[in-house]
Every structure is written in C-alpha cells, then in structure tokens.
Amino acid sequence: MKKNDTQVPEEILEKQLEIHKEDKKSLPKLILFILGAAIVGFPVGYGMGYLHKYGAKWLAGTLAQFWMDAALWIIPVFTVLLLVPALALCAGMKKAIGQLEEEDEVQSEKIDRRLSVSMLLSSAYMICMFFGLGVILSVCTDLSGIQLIAGLAEMIVGLILIAVAQKWAVDLTKILYPEKHGSVFDTNFSRVWEASCDEREKTLIWKSAYGAYKTTSNIYPILFFAIAVGSIPFGYGPLPAGIVLVMWLIQTVSYCLHSIRNERKAKKDHKAK
C-alpha cells in the first residue's frame, strides 16, 4: 500500500517559523523575569516567616489598635482629599460652558478634562468609602452604639454626596455635549450613554476598557502573591488570596464570553450585508 504524504502548505510553514522566532526572542526575557521573581520572593517569604515567629503578635496588635482609632476618621479624610476636589472642579463650569464660543476646541477640551477628573475623583472616593465601611465593620464589636451610628451616618452622607458629585459632572457634560443622554439614576446609564456616543467616542471607550482589562490582569497575580505571602505571619488562611483569584476568574471568563458573543454578532452582521 502506498502511504499518502500530506504536505503542509507554505504559508503555515512560514507562520510556524515566525512563531518560533518570536518564542526564541521572548523566552529569555520570561526566564529572567522568573529568576528575578524567585530572587526577590525567597527573602520576602523568609522574612514573613521570621515576622510570624517573632513579631506577628505585636504587628497585629498595633494594626488592630490603629484601625480602632481610625475607624470614624477614614471616611471624613477621604471626603476632604477626594470628594471636595471633585465638587470644586465642577464649580463655575456651567457659566464657563455658557460663555464658550463656537469651535473653541481648546477651552472645550479643558472643561471636558476637568469634568473627567471630577468623575475620576468621585469614583475613587466611592471605593475608598467602602474601604472605610470595611474598617468600621472589622472593629464594630469594639465600638459603642453611638460610634456605630456615627459610622453609618458617615456612609449615608457619603453616598448622597457621591450622587450629587457624579450627577453634577454628568449633567455638565450633557450641557457641553447636547447629543449625550442618560441619567446617573438609571440602572442602564452606561448603555444609554454609550448609545449616544459617536463611533470615535465608542472606540475610545472600548480601548479604555481593554486597557483597564490588561492593567487588572497584571495586578491580580501581584496582589495574589502579596496576600498569599502575608498569610504566613498573620495566619488568615488562603481565603483572601482565593477571593482575588475568583475576581480574576470572573474577569477572564467575562472577557472571553463577551469576545465570543461579539465575534458571532460581527459575523452575522457581515453576512447580512
């Protein structure tokens, strides 16, 4: 019997050669990175073990006392550092937009940048405020009833101020760009806002979202190892590090599913045309 030889197409061979060259160029860098991580990681891990043996109780006690003393001050401090500047950036913008001359792109970009920074600060404040809530809950059994009520009041006031700051920035943006639509109180605000954007703005949104995805994908392994190593002296177990992995998994699966769904939709739209 004759054996049929299957010949690999030339373009596949060229692509395989290209892949081999890329791997040969990148592999040494990866090996150096792993060696560097091991060189740094070994003394850090050993130091954590030393800390567990000799200083963990002292450090844990110091941190517990710090969180106890700072519980009711964290939200007000973040309010001054983040929310007050966010509100200040919006002050006077309505008048500035009203005085804006047509086709004055320089001034328009300045106003748009200020409103974007205001949204950034208010969003960061919301995250920091939840951190403050976490601190309060972590020491709630040691707080008095009045202190717990004060902490709850700070949380409620903070949420109200966030809504005010974000609504102010969004409303000013809609005045600056009349084609924009969407209310910050709408649960589908992001979808409505995106629908009112033109193709250039949508492209910027998608690029920004992908950039955020890449950044968090790089941060997750660093955060995981930091928390995992921290469990040596503090003995809080694998659960905190596991939560980081769950978040990483959710992001990765969500991204892949959206990619598959969008690819199918793009093919259907292409066939329809």
DOKEMAR-454308 format. One record per residue: residue in three letters; x, y, z of N, C-alpha, C in turn; residue number from 1. Coordinates in nm, 3 decimals. Last residue first. Layout:
BEGIN
<Ala <X Y Z> <X Y Z> <X Y Z> NUM>
...
END
This chain:
BEGIN
<Lys <-2.501 4.189 0.544> <-2.468 4.291 0.442> <-2.438 4.229 0.307> 273>
<Ala <-2.522 3.954 0.680> <-2.646 4.025 0.646> <-2.622 4.131 0.540> 272>
<Lys <-2.257 3.889 0.727> <-2.334 3.806 0.633> <-2.461 3.878 0.589> 271>
<His <-2.200 4.085 0.917> <-2.127 4.084 0.792> <-2.201 4.003 0.685> 270>
<Asp <-2.367 4.014 1.125> <-2.387 4.144 1.061> <-2.317 4.149 0.926> 269>
<Lys <-2.252 3.766 1.187> <-2.393 3.773 1.142> <-2.419 3.903 1.068> 268>
<Lys <-1.999 3.850 1.271> <-2.013 3.762 1.154> <-2.154 3.764 1.098> 267>
<Ala <-2.065 4.002 1.496> <-1.998 4.067 1.384> <-2.009 3.983 1.257> 266>
<Lys <-2.174 3.804 1.662> <-2.259 3.915 1.616> <-2.198 3.983 1.495> 265>
<Arg <-1.948 3.648 1.709> <-2.064 3.590 1.641> <-2.154 3.699 1.583> 264>
<Glu <-1.793 3.838 1.847> <-1.744 3.781 1.721> <-1.859 3.719 1.641> 263>
<Asn <-1.946 3.883 2.073> <-1.928 3.993 1.979> <-1.877 3.943 1.844> 262>
<Arg <-1.924 3.629 2.196> <-2.055 3.683 2.159> <-2.041 3.794 2.054> 261>
<Ile <-1.647 3.612 2.240> <-1.715 3.512 2.156> <-1.848 3.567 2.106> 260>
<Ser <-1.613 3.835 2.410> <-1.540 3.827 2.284> <-1.607 3.730 2.188> 259>
<His <-1.771 3.764 2.629> <-1.807 3.882 2.550> <-1.737 3.881 2.414> 258>
<Leu <-1.621 3.542 2.713> <-1.759 3.524 2.668> <-1.806 3.643 2.585> 257>
<Cys <-1.377 3.667 2.786> <-1.381 3.566 2.680> <-1.522 3.547 2.624> 256>
<Tyr <-1.462 3.837 2.996> <-1.399 3.892 2.876> <-1.407 3.794 2.759> 255>
<Ser <-1.559 3.649 3.180> <-1.648 3.751 3.126> <-1.592 3.809 2.996> 254>
<Val <-1.324 3.509 3.239> <-1.437 3.439 3.175> <-1.532 3.539 3.110> 253>
<Thr <-1.174 3.721 3.357> <-1.124 3.648 3.240> <-1.238 3.579 3.165> 252>
<Gln <-1.333 3.805 3.576> <-1.295 3.899 3.470> <-1.254 3.826 3.343> 251>
<Ile <-1.351 3.564 3.721> <-1.473 3.629 3.671> <-1.438 3.725 3.557> 250>
<Leu <-1.079 3.524 3.785> <-1.151 3.428 3.701> <-1.276 3.489 3.641> 249>
<Trp <-1.031 3.743 3.952> <-0.952 3.727 3.829> <-1.023 3.633 3.732> 248>
<Met <-1.207 3.682 4.159> <-1.226 3.805 4.082> <-1.153 3.797 3.949> 247>
<Val <-1.083 3.444 4.244> <-1.221 3.441 4.196> <-1.251 3.565 4.112> 246>
<Leu <-0.836 3.542 4.329> <-0.841 3.451 4.215> <-0.981 3.441 4.157> 245>
<Val <-0.920 3.692 4.551> <-0.853 3.759 4.439> <-0.858 3.672 4.314> 244>
<Ile <-1.012 3.483 4.709> <-1.108 3.582 4.660> <-1.050 3.660 4.543> 243>
<Gly <-0.772 3.355 4.775> <-0.869 3.288 4.688> <-0.972 3.383 4.631> 242>
<Ala <-0.662 3.534 4.953> <-0.596 3.516 4.823> <-0.689 3.447 4.724> 241>
<Pro <-0.855 3.498 5.163> <-0.836 3.629 5.097> <-0.769 3.618 4.961> 240>
<Leu <-0.821 3.206 5.215> <-0.945 3.264 5.163> <-0.925 3.401 5.099> 239>
<Pro <-0.601 3.083 5.332> <-0.599 3.105 5.188> <-0.720 3.180 5.133> 238>
<Gly <-0.513 3.248 5.651> <-0.552 3.138 5.565> <-0.557 3.176 5.417> 237>
<Tyr <-0.416 3.429 5.830> <-0.557 3.443 5.793> <-0.602 3.340 5.691> 236>
<Gly <-0.155 3.454 5.948> <-0.235 3.333 5.965> <-0.382 3.346 5.930> 235>
<Phe <0.046 3.638 5.945> <-0.081 3.676 6.006> <-0.178 3.560 6.021> 234>
<Pro <0.273 3.530 5.820> <0.283 3.585 5.956> <0.149 3.607 6.023> 233>
<Ile <0.142 3.407 5.588> <0.242 3.337 5.670> <0.252 3.398 5.809> 232>
<Ser <-0.020 3.573 5.448> <-0.087 3.476 5.535> <0.012 3.400 5.623> 231>
<Gly <0.143 3.716 5.280> <0.102 3.779 5.404> <0.032 3.685 5.500> 230>
<Val <0.153 3.549 5.060> <0.271 3.557 5.145> <0.236 3.619 5.281> 229>
<Ala <-0.106 3.605 4.962> <-0.068 3.469 4.999> <0.053 3.468 5.091> 228>
<Ile <-0.090 3.877 4.906> <-0.183 3.832 5.009> <-0.146 3.691 5.056> 227>
<Ala <0.107 3.872 4.704> <0.126 3.956 4.822> <0.036 3.909 4.937> 226>
<Phe <-0.006 3.701 4.515> <0.116 3.659 4.585> <0.140 3.742 4.710> 225>
<Phe <-0.231 3.861 4.438> <-0.247 3.726 4.492> <-0.125 3.684 4.572> 224>
<Leu <-0.115 4.092 4.336> <-0.198 4.101 4.456> <-0.215 3.965 4.521> 223>
<Ile <0.010 3.982 4.112> <0.091 4.050 4.215> <0.014 4.057 4.346> 222>
<Pro <-0.212 3.883 3.968> <-0.111 3.790 4.021> <-0.023 3.853 4.128> 221>
<Tyr <-0.360 4.140 3.929> <-0.414 4.026 4.003> <-0.306 3.929 4.053> 220>
<Ile <-0.221 4.315 3.759> <-0.224 4.342 3.902> <-0.267 4.219 3.982> 219>
<Asn <-0.261 4.228 3.501> <-0.124 4.232 3.552> <-0.121 4.249 3.704> 218>
<Ser <-0.534 4.257 3.481> <-0.477 4.124 3.459> <-0.332 4.117 3.508> 217>
<Thr <-0.558 4.532 3.511> <-0.603 4.446 3.621> <-0.549 4.304 3.604> 216>
<Thr <-0.451 4.607 3.258> <-0.391 4.653 3.384> <-0.430 4.562 3.499> 215>
<Lys <-0.623 4.489 3.074> <-0.483 4.449 3.076> <-0.416 4.488 3.208> 214>
<Tyr <-0.863 4.627 3.139> <-0.856 4.481 3.148> <-0.711 4.433 3.157> 213>
<Ala <-0.796 4.888 3.074> <-0.824 4.856 3.214> <-0.817 4.705 3.236> 212>
<Gly <-0.771 4.855 2.797> <-0.656 4.896 2.875> <-0.673 4.865 3.022> 211>
<Tyr <-1.036 4.796 2.737> <-0.934 4.693 2.716> <-0.806 4.726 2.793> 210>
<Ala <-1.152 5.043 2.800> <-1.194 4.922 2.871> <-1.091 4.811 2.856> 209>
<Ser <-1.023 5.207 2.615> <-1.003 5.231 2.758> <-1.040 5.108 2.839> 208>
<Lys <-1.125 5.101 2.379> <-0.982 5.097 2.403> <-0.950 5.116 2.552> 207>
<Trp <-1.397 5.160 2.418> <-1.355 5.020 2.407> <-1.204 5.006 2.432> 206>
<Ile <-1.390 5.441 2.423> <-1.445 5.367 2.537> <-1.393 5.224 2.536> 205>
<Leu <-1.290 5.494 2.168> <-1.213 5.535 2.284> <-1.258 5.460 2.410> 204>
<Thr <-1.504 5.397 2.017> <-1.373 5.335 2.003> <-1.285 5.369 2.122> 203>
<Lys <-1.701 5.579 2.093> <-1.716 5.438 2.128> <-1.583 5.364 2.118> 202>
<Glu <-1.595 5.811 1.980> <-1.607 5.802 2.125> <-1.623 5.657 2.170> 201>
<Arg <-1.619 5.744 1.708> <-1.487 5.776 1.765> <-1.490 5.761 1.917> 200>
<Glu <-1.896 5.708 1.676> <-1.805 5.594 1.660> <-1.667 5.620 1.719> 199>
<Asp <-2.068 5.886 1.945> <-2.038 5.856 1.806> <-1.933 5.745 1.799> 198>
<Cys <-2.306 5.803 2.204> <-2.171 5.841 2.158> <-2.154 5.810 2.011> 197>
<Ser <-2.542 5.702 2.290> <-2.545 5.841 2.244> <-2.408 5.888 2.196> 196>
<Ala <-2.474 5.450 2.381> <-2.555 5.460 2.259> <-2.559 5.602 2.203> 195>
<Glu <-2.346 5.515 2.618> <-2.268 5.463 2.506> <-2.345 5.475 2.375> 194>
<Trp <-2.568 5.591 2.772> <-2.462 5.688 2.744> <-2.380 5.642 2.624> 193>
<Val <-2.709 5.352 2.788> <-2.772 5.469 2.725> <-2.666 5.570 2.684> 192>
<Arg <-2.521 5.195 2.928> <-2.568 5.154 2.795> <-2.628 5.272 2.719> 191>
<Ser <-2.492 5.337 3.168> <-2.375 5.313 3.082> <-2.417 5.278 2.940> 190>
<Phe <-2.757 5.331 3.277> <-2.692 5.457 3.238> <-2.578 5.433 3.140> 189>
<Asn <-2.942 5.151 3.367> <-2.883 5.127 3.235> <-2.809 5.251 3.184> 188>
<Thr <-3.040 5.259 3.599> <-2.956 5.139 3.612> <-2.889 5.103 3.479> 187>
<Asp <-3.031 5.607 3.642> <-3.080 5.497 3.560> <-2.985 5.378 3.573> 186>
<Phe <-2.912 5.815 3.764> <-3.001 5.735 3.848> <-3.059 5.616 3.772> 185>
<Val <-2.781 5.950 3.571> <-2.698 5.872 3.663> <-2.782 5.784 3.754> 184>
<Ser <-2.930 5.929 3.250> <-2.938 5.978 3.387> <-2.854 5.889 3.478> 183>
<Gly <-2.872 6.020 2.911> <-2.858 5.925 3.021> <-2.862 5.993 3.156> 182>
<His <-2.692 6.155 2.628> <-2.814 6.123 2.701> <-2.784 6.024 2.813> 181>
<Lys <-2.543 6.400 2.415> <-2.530 6.297 2.517> <-2.662 6.280 2.593> 180>
<Glu <-2.567 6.618 2.254> <-2.609 6.489 2.198> <-2.604 6.376 2.299> 179>
<Pro <-2.456 6.838 2.387> <-2.602 6.818 2.391> <-2.649 6.684 2.336> 178>
<Tyr <-2.198 6.872 2.572> <-2.224 6.792 2.452> <-2.373 6.756 2.449> 177>
<Leu <-2.241 7.043 2.788> <-2.128 7.068 2.699> <-2.146 6.995 2.566> 176>
<Ile <-2.458 6.917 2.904> <-2.474 7.055 2.858> <-2.363 7.090 2.759> 175>
<Lys <-2.339 6.675 2.968> <-2.451 6.675 2.873> <-2.481 6.815 2.821> 174>
<Thr <-2.155 6.766 3.156> <-2.107 6.705 3.032> <-2.216 6.702 2.926> 173>
<Leu <-2.330 6.847 3.355> <-2.247 6.947 3.289> <-2.191 6.894 3.157> 172>
<Asp <-2.431 6.594 3.427> <-2.521 6.697 3.373> <-2.443 6.806 3.300> 171>
<Val <-2.196 6.473 3.528> <-2.264 6.418 3.410> <-2.355 6.522 3.346> 170>
<Ala <-2.137 6.637 3.751> <-2.039 6.621 3.642> <-2.106 6.570 3.515> 169>
<Trp <-2.374 6.604 3.903> <-2.328 6.736 3.863> <-2.234 6.726 3.743> 168>
<Lys <-2.374 6.331 3.951> <-2.483 6.391 3.873> <-2.442 6.527 3.820> 167>
<Gln <-2.143 6.311 4.108> <-2.148 6.245 3.978> <-2.259 6.300 3.890> 166>
<Ala <-2.215 6.468 4.334> <-2.095 6.498 4.256> <-2.102 6.437 4.117> 165>
<Val <-2.451 6.340 4.426> <-2.453 6.481 4.388> <-2.335 6.513 4.296> 164>
<Ala <-2.356 6.083 4.483> <-2.462 6.100 4.384> <-2.467 6.244 4.334> 163>
<Ile <-2.173 6.152 4.685> <-2.126 6.089 4.560> <-2.229 6.108 4.450> 162>
<Leu <-2.346 6.247 4.882> <-2.250 6.339 4.820> <-2.193 6.283 4.690> 161>
<Ile <-2.479 6.008 4.948> <-2.555 6.123 4.895> <-2.461 6.219 4.822> 160>
<Leu <-2.265 5.857 5.047> <-2.339 5.811 4.929> <-2.417 5.924 4.864> 159>
<Gly <-2.195 6.015 5.273> <-2.101 5.994 5.164> <-2.170 5.949 5.036> 158>
<Val <-2.423 5.987 5.432> <-2.388 6.120 5.381> <-2.292 6.107 5.263> 157>
<Ile <-2.396 5.710 5.485> <-2.515 5.763 5.416> <-2.486 5.899 5.354> 156>
<Met <-2.149 5.701 5.621> <-2.170 5.624 5.499> <-2.286 5.680 5.418> 155>
<Glu <-2.198 5.859 5.845> <-2.093 5.898 5.751> <-2.112 5.827 5.618> 154>
<Ala <-2.394 5.702 5.967> <-2.430 5.836 5.918> <-2.327 5.885 5.817> 153>
<Leu <-2.242 5.482 6.043> <-2.350 5.465 5.946> <-2.391 5.598 5.885> 152>
<Gly <-2.074 5.609 6.230> <-2.017 5.547 6.111> <-2.121 5.526 6.002> 151>
<Ala <-2.265 5.684 6.422> <-2.187 5.787 6.354> <-2.125 5.732 6.225> 150>
<Ile <-2.351 5.433 6.504> <-2.447 5.523 6.440> <-2.374 5.632 6.363> 149>
<Leu <-2.112 5.345 6.621> <-2.168 5.273 6.506> <-2.269 5.359 6.431> 148>
<Gln <-2.088 5.531 6.830> <-1.986 5.526 6.726> <-2.036 5.453 6.602> 147>
<Ile <-2.311 5.463 6.985> <-2.303 5.597 6.926> <-2.201 5.599 6.812> 146>
<Gly <-2.242 5.204 7.067> <-2.359 5.225 6.982> <-2.355 5.360 6.912> 145>
<Ser <-1.882 5.157 7.037> <-2.006 5.181 7.111> <-2.121 5.203 7.014> 144>
<Leu <-1.680 4.891 6.908> <-1.731 5.027 6.904> <-1.858 5.038 6.986> 143>
<Asp <-1.611 4.631 6.893> <-1.541 4.710 6.993> <-1.588 4.855 6.998> 142>
<Thr <-1.750 4.530 6.683> <-1.780 4.472 6.815> <-1.712 4.550 6.927> 141>
<Cys <-1.640 4.661 6.463> <-1.772 4.701 6.510> <-1.804 4.646 6.649> 140>
<Val <-1.413 4.636 6.321> <-1.397 4.667 6.464> <-1.530 4.698 6.529> 139>
<Ser <-1.496 4.581 6.065> <-1.393 4.494 6.123> <-1.375 4.518 6.273> 138>
<Leu <-1.671 4.788 6.005> <-1.727 4.656 6.031> <-1.625 4.564 6.099> 137>
<Ile <-1.482 4.993 5.963> <-1.581 5.005 6.071> <-1.638 4.868 6.107> 136>
<Val <-1.350 4.891 5.738> <-1.276 4.912 5.863> <-1.373 4.919 5.981> 135>
<Gly <-1.558 4.897 5.553> <-1.497 4.769 5.591> <-1.419 4.779 5.720> 134>
<Leu <-1.597 5.171 5.531> <-1.704 5.088 5.588> <-1.648 4.953 5.633> 133>
<Gly <-1.356 5.235 5.406> <-1.385 5.287 5.539> <-1.495 5.209 5.608> 132>
<Phe <-1.406 5.108 5.165> <-1.295 5.062 5.248> <-1.315 5.110 5.392> 131>
<Phe <-1.612 5.267 5.078> <-1.643 5.129 5.112> <-1.529 5.065 5.192> 130>
<Met <-1.458 5.495 5.030> <-1.562 5.499 5.132> <-1.604 5.358 5.173> 129>
<Cys <-1.301 5.418 4.819> <-1.237 5.443 4.948> <-1.339 5.448 5.061> 128>
<Ile <-1.502 5.406 4.621> <-1.427 5.286 4.657> <-1.362 5.302 4.794> 127>
<Met <-1.581 5.675 4.617> <-1.679 5.572 4.648> <-1.609 5.443 4.692> 126>
<Tyr <-1.345 5.803 4.536> <-1.399 5.828 4.670> <-1.498 5.719 4.711> 125>
<Ala <-1.326 5.723 4.273> <-1.225 5.675 4.368> <-1.274 5.694 4.512> 124>
<Ser <-1.545 5.868 4.177> <-1.547 5.721 4.170> <-1.445 5.661 4.266> 123>
<Ser <-1.456 6.128 4.220> <-1.577 6.083 4.289> <-1.588 5.931 4.287> 122>
<Leu <-1.229 6.132 4.052> <-1.214 6.152 4.196> <-1.336 6.101 4.273> 121>
<Leu <-1.350 6.092 3.798> <-1.247 6.000 3.848> <-1.235 6.010 4.000> 120>
<Met <-1.514 6.317 3.777> <-1.574 6.183 3.781> <-1.477 6.080 3.836> 119>
<Ser <-1.310 6.512 3.768> <-1.410 6.514 3.875> <-1.478 6.379 3.890> 118>
<Val <-1.186 6.446 3.532> <-1.111 6.430 3.656> <-1.206 6.431 3.776> 117>
<Ser <-1.395 6.518 3.358> <-1.348 6.378 3.362> <-1.271 6.351 3.491> 116>
<Leu <-1.410 6.792 3.399> <-1.525 6.708 3.434> <-1.485 6.561 3.444> 115>
<Arg <-1.160 6.867 3.301> <-1.194 6.893 3.440> <-1.311 6.806 3.486> 114>
<Arg <-1.186 6.791 3.032> <-1.084 6.727 3.115> <-1.115 6.747 3.263> 113>
<Asp <-1.387 6.965 2.945> <-1.411 6.821 2.941> <-1.311 6.747 3.030> 112>
<Ile <-1.250 7.208 2.971> <-1.370 7.183 3.052> <-1.398 7.033 3.059> 111>
<Lys <-1.048 7.166 2.782> <-1.014 7.195 2.921> <-1.132 7.165 3.014> 110>
<Glu <-1.195 7.135 2.547> <-1.116 7.022 2.597> <-1.077 7.042 2.742> 109>
<Ser <-1.296 7.395 2.524> <-1.388 7.283 2.539> <-1.316 7.161 2.594> 108>
<Gln <-1.066 7.542 2.479> <-1.140 7.563 2.604> <-1.236 7.449 2.630> 107>
<Val <-1.003 7.428 2.225> <-0.906 7.429 2.335> <-0.977 7.443 2.469> 106>
<Glu <-1.217 7.469 2.053> <-1.186 7.333 2.096> <-1.091 7.329 2.215> 105>
<Asp <-1.441 7.659 1.977> <-1.329 7.683 2.067> <-1.290 7.550 2.131> 104>
<Glu <-1.667 7.641 1.823> <-1.543 7.589 1.767> <-1.420 7.627 1.850> 103>
<Glu <-1.823 7.915 1.985> <-1.831 7.804 1.892> <-1.692 7.772 1.836> 102>
<Glu <-1.729 7.989 2.325> <-1.752 8.028 2.186> <-1.752 7.904 2.097> 101>
<Leu <-1.880 7.968 2.638> <-1.792 7.902 2.542> <-1.829 7.943 2.400> 100>
<Gln <-2.043 8.054 2.831> <-1.961 8.156 2.766> <-1.870 8.098 2.658> 99>
<Gly <-2.155 7.815 2.921> <-2.243 7.915 2.860> <-2.166 8.022 2.786> 98>
<Ile <-1.931 7.699 3.037> <-1.988 7.637 2.917> <-2.077 7.736 2.845> 97>
<Ala <-1.899 7.871 3.254> <-1.792 7.861 3.154> <-1.843 7.799 3.025> 96>
<Lys <-2.131 7.818 3.396> <-2.109 7.952 3.342> <-2.004 7.949 3.232> 95>
<Lys <-2.076 7.553 3.463> <-2.197 7.585 3.387> <-2.184 7.722 3.320> 94>
<Met <-1.846 7.567 3.618> <-1.838 7.510 3.484> <-1.961 7.541 3.399> 93>
<Gly <-1.851 7.649 3.881> <-1.833 7.750 3.778> <-1.831 7.698 3.637> 92>
<Ala <-1.737 7.341 4.001> <-1.784 7.475 4.035> <-1.751 7.573 3.922> 91>
<Cys <-1.614 7.105 3.947> <-1.739 7.133 3.876> <-1.789 7.275 3.898> 90>
<Leu <-1.400 7.103 4.118> <-1.373 7.103 3.975> <-1.497 7.136 3.893> 89>
<Ala <-1.523 7.078 4.366> <-1.461 7.205 4.331> <-1.434 7.215 4.181> 88>
<Leu <-1.597 6.810 4.369> <-1.702 6.913 4.365> <-1.645 7.047 4.320> 87>
<Ala <-1.341 6.700 4.383> <-1.432 6.662 4.273> <-1.542 6.765 4.257> 86>
<Pro <-1.237 6.806 4.624> <-1.181 6.849 4.494> <-1.271 6.814 4.376> 85>
<Val <-1.421 6.663 4.798> <-1.421 6.810 4.793> <-1.355 6.860 4.664> 84>
<Leu <-1.346 6.393 4.753> <-1.478 6.443 4.712> <-1.482 6.594 4.703> 83>
<Leu <-1.068 6.366 4.836> <-1.118 6.325 4.705> <-1.248 6.395 4.664> 82>
<Leu <-1.002 6.472 5.090> <-0.896 6.450 4.990> <-0.950 6.427 4.849> 81>
<Val <-1.243 6.484 5.233> <-1.165 6.606 5.212> <-1.065 6.589 5.097> 80>
<Thr <-1.316 6.214 5.223> <-1.408 6.318 5.175> <-1.333 6.446 5.143> 79>
<Phe <-1.108 6.088 5.350> <-1.123 6.068 5.207> <-1.219 6.170 5.146> 78>
<Val <-1.171 6.181 5.610> <-1.043 6.215 5.548> <-1.051 6.199 5.397> 77>
<Pro <-1.429 6.067 5.659> <-1.411 6.213 5.650> <-1.281 6.256 5.583> 76>
<Ile <-1.348 5.786 5.650> <-1.441 5.843 5.552> <-1.431 5.995 5.546> 75>
<Ile <-1.166 5.770 5.875> <-1.125 5.736 5.739> <-1.216 5.800 5.635> 74>
<Trp <-1.258 5.813 6.130> <-1.190 5.924 6.064> <-1.160 5.896 5.917> 73>
<Leu <-1.357 5.594 6.255> <-1.452 5.701 6.227> <-1.388 5.820 6.158> 72>
<Ala <-1.119 5.430 6.271> <-1.244 5.382 6.209> <-1.337 5.496 6.167> 71>
<Ala <-0.881 5.478 6.395> <-0.906 5.548 6.269> <-1.042 5.518 6.208> 70>
<Asp <-0.870 5.318 6.621> <-0.862 5.462 6.639> <-0.905 5.538 6.513> 69>
<Met <-0.889 5.064 6.500> <-0.985 5.104 6.602> <-0.988 5.257 6.618> 68>
<Trp <-0.665 5.059 6.343> <-0.796 5.056 6.278> <-0.905 5.100 6.376> 67>
<Phe <-0.470 5.062 6.551> <-0.477 5.170 6.451> <-0.613 5.175 6.385> 66>
<Gln <-0.519 4.824 6.683> <-0.539 4.949 6.755> <-0.550 5.067 6.658> 65>
<Ala <-0.449 4.648 6.477> <-0.584 4.644 6.534> <-0.615 4.774 6.608> 64>
<Leu <-0.178 4.710 6.442> <-0.274 4.738 6.334> <-0.417 4.740 6.387> 63>
<Thr <-0.077 4.620 6.692> <-0.061 4.761 6.651> <-0.161 4.799 6.544> 62>
<Gly <-0.140 4.348 6.679> <-0.198 4.432 6.784> <-0.191 4.580 6.750> 61>
<Ala <0.018 4.272 6.461> <-0.127 4.255 6.454> <-0.196 4.343 6.559> 60>
<Leu <0.273 4.327 6.566> <0.225 4.400 6.448> <0.074 4.391 6.437> 59>
<Trp <0.283 4.145 6.784> <0.299 4.288 6.806> <0.242 4.369 6.690> 58>
<Lys <0.248 3.903 6.651> <0.151 3.944 6.753> <0.159 4.095 6.778> 57>
<Ala <0.472 3.891 6.480> <0.337 3.894 6.425> <0.236 3.946 6.527> 56>
<Gly <0.742 3.867 6.547> <0.676 3.997 6.559> <0.533 4.004 6.514> 55>
<Tyr <0.852 3.605 6.537> <0.898 3.698 6.639> <0.812 3.825 6.654> 54>
<Lys <0.730 3.441 6.345> <0.788 3.381 6.464> <0.814 3.481 6.576> 53>
<His <0.647 3.611 6.144> <0.548 3.526 6.210> <0.602 3.472 6.342> 52>
<Leu <0.894 3.713 6.065> <0.797 3.802 6.128> <0.691 3.723 6.204> 51>
<Tyr <1.000 3.483 5.947> <1.067 3.541 6.064> <0.973 3.633 6.141> 50>
<Gly <0.822 3.461 5.733> <0.829 3.356 5.833> <0.896 3.404 5.961> 49>
<Met <0.885 3.695 5.601> <0.750 3.680 5.655> <0.748 3.569 5.760> 48>
<Gly <1.146 3.636 5.523> <1.121 3.745 5.617> <0.983 3.737 5.679> 47>
<Tyr <1.096 3.435 5.341> <1.171 3.403 5.463> <1.149 3.510 5.569> 46>
<Gly <0.960 3.585 5.146> <0.893 3.474 5.214> <0.963 3.436 5.344> 45>
<Val <1.170 3.759 5.077> <1.043 3.813 5.128> <0.969 3.704 5.204> 44>
<Pro <1.369 3.589 4.981> <1.392 3.663 5.106> <1.265 3.723 5.164> 43>
<Phe <1.212 3.481 4.754> <1.267 3.397 4.860> <1.295 3.475 4.988> 42>
<Gly <1.143 3.693 4.579> <1.040 3.623 4.657> <1.095 3.541 4.772> 41>
<Val <1.373 3.776 4.448> <1.304 3.869 4.538> <1.210 3.794 4.632> 40>
<Ile <1.438 3.543 4.311> <1.539 3.609 4.393> <1.476 3.704 4.494> 39>
<Ala <1.198 3.495 4.173> <1.243 3.399 4.274> <1.346 3.461 4.368> 38>
<Ala <1.191 3.715 4.003> <1.084 3.697 4.099> <1.124 3.601 4.210> 37>
<Gly <1.422 3.658 3.853> <1.416 3.779 3.935> <1.308 3.770 4.041> 36>
<Leu <1.340 3.422 3.727> <1.455 3.420 3.817> <1.455 3.542 3.909> 35>
<Ile <1.128 3.526 3.574> <1.101 3.423 3.676> <1.216 3.415 3.777> 34>
<Phe <1.270 3.704 3.408> <1.164 3.754 3.498> <1.135 3.655 3.610> 33>
<Leu <1.435 3.527 3.271> <1.496 3.628 3.358> <1.394 3.684 3.457> 32>
<Ile <1.236 3.388 3.129> <1.321 3.316 3.225> <1.386 3.414 3.322> 31>
<Leu <1.135 3.593 2.968> <1.048 3.528 3.065> <1.129 3.456 3.172> 30>
<Lys <1.359 3.649 2.812> <1.304 3.755 2.898> <1.215 3.694 3.006> 29>
<Pro <1.389 3.408 2.671> <1.492 3.452 2.768> <1.441 3.559 2.864> 28>
<Leu <1.141 3.408 2.514> <1.166 3.311 2.621> <1.276 3.355 2.718> 27>
<Ser <1.137 3.590 2.301> <1.066 3.624 2.425> <1.103 3.533 2.542> 26>
<Lys <1.282 3.479 2.090> <1.316 3.614 2.135> <1.257 3.643 2.273> 25>
<Lys <1.159 3.237 2.054> <1.301 3.238 2.084> <1.345 3.373 2.137> 24>
<Asp <0.900 3.322 1.982> <0.921 3.250 2.108> <1.068 3.254 2.151> 23>
<Glu <0.958 3.441 1.734> <0.901 3.521 1.842> <0.922 3.455 1.978> 22>
<Lys <1.052 3.218 1.592> <1.140 3.333 1.613> <1.089 3.420 1.729> 21>
<His <0.820 3.057 1.593> <0.943 3.009 1.656> <1.039 3.124 1.686> 20>
<Ile <0.648 3.216 1.442> <0.616 3.187 1.582> <0.740 3.142 1.657> 19>
<Glu <0.779 3.203 1.195> <0.762 3.333 1.261> <0.733 3.314 1.410> 18>
<Leu <0.751 2.932 1.143> <0.885 2.989 1.156> <0.880 3.123 1.227> 17>
<Gln <0.474 2.919 1.118> <0.539 2.844 1.225> <0.681 2.896 1.249> 16>
<Lys <0.443 3.073 0.887> <0.387 3.121 1.013> <0.451 3.049 1.132> 15>
<Glu <0.567 2.910 0.701> <0.620 3.044 0.726> <0.570 3.100 0.859> 14>
<Leu <0.396 2.689 0.711> <0.537 2.674 0.748> <0.600 2.809 0.780> 13>
<Ile <0.165 2.806 0.613> <0.166 2.754 0.751> <0.309 2.738 0.799> 12>
<Glu <0.235 2.868 0.351> <0.203 2.979 0.442> <0.202 2.934 0.589> 11>
<Glu <0.274 2.613 0.237> <0.388 2.701 0.256> <0.358 2.813 0.357> 10>
<Pro <0.104 2.331 0.385> <0.109 2.450 0.298> <0.222 2.544 0.337> 9>
<Val <0.243 2.011 0.413> <0.199 2.129 0.486> <0.209 2.251 0.395> 8>
<Gln <0.128 1.721 0.257> <0.223 1.831 0.251> <0.166 1.952 0.322> 7>
<Thr <0.101 1.395 0.340> <0.028 1.522 0.345> <0.128 1.635 0.354> 6>
<Asp <0.142 1.108 0.156> <0.211 1.211 0.233> <0.129 1.340 0.227> 5>
<Asn <0.005 0.798 0.168> <-0.018 0.934 0.119> <0.050 1.035 0.211> 4>
<Lys <0.164 0.503 0.091> <0.132 0.593 0.202> <0.121 0.735 0.147> 3>
<Lys <0.046 0.221 -0.075> <0.117 0.346 -0.080> <0.069 0.436 0.032> 2>
<Met <0.084 -0.120 0.000> <0.000 0.000 0.000> <0.088 0.125 0.000> 1>
END
